[in-house]
Amino acid sequence: MAEGAERKPLLEMVQADGTDGNCVTFVLHDEDHTLGNSLRYMIMKNSEVEFCGYSITHPSESKINFRIQTRGGLLAIEPFRRGLTELVDVCQHVLSKFEASIKEYRAQREEEMN
C-alpha cells in the first residue's frame, strides 16, 4: 500500500434511520464465507437473536454484510461481540488439540525409529 494512502476500516456498523440498536448491519472488509458462516452459526446459538444472516456483496469483493436483529432491549452489538469471542475460543481449542496431536505423532515416529 502506498504511503499516505488511507486505510479503510476492517469493520463498519450501519444502522437504518429510525431503528434502535437491536437491528444492525455490520460490514466486514477483507473477509469471506469462512468467517461469515462460522460467525453466523455462533451468533444464532444465542436465544435472544431473532435473525442473523450475511451476504457477500459481489464475488470480486471481499466484503460481508452481516445483519443481526435481536429480541427485546438487547443491542445487536452484544451477540456480535459474544459470537466473535466464542469463535476465537473454539479456534484456540482446535489449534491446541491439533498442536498436541502433532507433538504426539512426532514422539511416536521418533520412538519407532529408535
C-alpha positions in Angstrom: 0.0 0.0 0.0 1.4 3.4 -0.9 2.5 5.7 1.9 -0.1 8.2 2.9 -2.9 6.1 1.4 -5.9 6.0 3.7 -6.7 2.6 5.1 -10.4 1.6 5.2 -11.6 0.2 8.5 -12.0 -3.5 8.8 -15.4 -3.2 10.4 -18.3 -0.7 9.9 -21.6 -0.6 11.7 -24.6 0.5 9.7 -27.9 1.3 11.4 -31.0 2.3 9.4 -32.6 5.6 10.3 -35.4 5.3 12.9 -34.3 2.0 14.3 -32.8 1.3 17.7 -29.6 -0.7 18.3 -31.3 -4.1 18.1 -31.2 -4.2 14.3 -27.7 -3.5 12.8 -25.7 -4.4 9.7 -22.0 -4.9 10.3 -19.8 -4.6 7.2 -16.7 -6.7 7.5 -14.0 -5.8 4.9 -11.4 -8.4 3.7 -13.5 -11.4 4.8 -15.4 -14.1 3.1 -17.6 -17.1 3.7 -15.1 -18.7 6.1 -15.7 -16.1 8.8 -19.3 -15.3 7.7 -20.7 -18.8 8.1 -18.8 -19.6 11.2 -19.7 -16.4 13.0 -23.4 -16.7 11.9 -23.5 -20.2 13.5 -22.0 -18.9 16.7 -24.4 -15.9 16.9 -27.5 -18.0 16.1 -26.9 -20.1 19.2 -28.0 -17.1 21.3 -31.7 -17.4 22.0 -32.0 -13.6 22.1 -31.1 -13.3 18.5 -34.2 -13.2 16.2 -32.3 -13.0 12.9 -28.7 -13.4 11.8 -27.5 -13.6 8.3 -24.8 -12.4 5.9 -24.3 -11.8 2.3 -21.2 -11.3 0.1 -21.9 -8.2 -2.0 -20.1 -9.5 -5.1 -17.7 -12.4 -5.8 -14.9 -10.0 -6.8 -15.3 -8.0 -3.5 -14.0 -9.4 -0.2 -16.7 -7.7 1.9 -19.5 -9.2 4.0 -22.7 -7.5 5.0 -23.6 -9.2 8.3 -27.1 -8.4 9.8 -28.2 -9.1 13.3 -31.7 -8.5 14.8 -32.3 -9.2 18.5 -35.4 -9.6 20.7 -36.2 -7.2 23.4 -33.8 -4.5 24.5 -30.6 -6.4 23.7 -28.3 -4.3 21.5 -27.2 -6.2 18.3 -23.5 -5.5 19.1 -23.7 -7.7 22.2 -24.3 -11.0 20.4 -21.8 -9.9 17.7 -19.1 -9.4 20.3 -20.0 -12.7 22.1 -20.1 -14.6 18.8 -16.6 -13.3 17.9 -15.3 -14.2 21.4 -16.8 -17.7 21.3 -15.4 -18.3 17.8 -11.9 -17.3 18.9 -12.2 -19.7 21.9 -13.3 -22.6 19.5 -10.4 -21.8 17.2 -7.9 -21.7 20.1 -9.2 -25.1 21.3 -8.9 -26.7 17.8 -5.4 -25.2 17.4 -4.3 -26.6 20.8 -5.7 -30.1 20.0 -4.0 -30.0 16.6 -0.7 -29.0 18.0 -0.9 -31.7 20.8 -1.7 -34.3 18.1 1.3 -33.2 16.0 3.5 -33.4 19.1 2.2 -36.9 19.9 2.7 -38.1 16.3 6.3 -36.8 16.2 7.0 -38.5 19.5 5.6 -41.8 18.2 7.6 -41.5 15.0 10.8 -40.8 16.9 10.1 -43.8 19.2 9.5 -46.1 16.2 12.8 -45.0 14.6 14.8 -45.8 17.7 
